[in-house]
């Protein structure tokens, strides 16, 4: 059952990332918001994405504060159980 749950979360995360990239070009989608939600979901379940986010958090204090706030909101329902 854990594998099915992980696949579902990864699918949702990547779907949000793809929609986020589309949203950067299309005026009716909130690209940055979708990318951020997708990154938070993926960073919980994917080591590669977690390392990518960690790298950007170290490089940018603004990104670190912003991501920290978003992660605090989303981590509880998405976090590992």
C-alpha positions, 0 to 999 in steps of 0.5 A: 500500500505504501508503494501505491501511495508514493506513486500517487504523491509522485504523480501529483507532484510531477503533474503540478510541476508540469502544469506550473511550467505551462502556467509560466506561459499561459495567463490563466494558470498560476505557474509559480504557485503550482511549481512551488506546490509540486516541489514541496510534494516531490521533495518529501518523496524524491531524494533527487528533488530534495537535493535540488531544493536544498541546493536552492535553499542554501543559495537564496535566503529569499527562497529559503524563507519562502519555501520554509513557509510553504513547506510548513503549510503543506508538510503536515498533510503530505508528510511521511506517516 
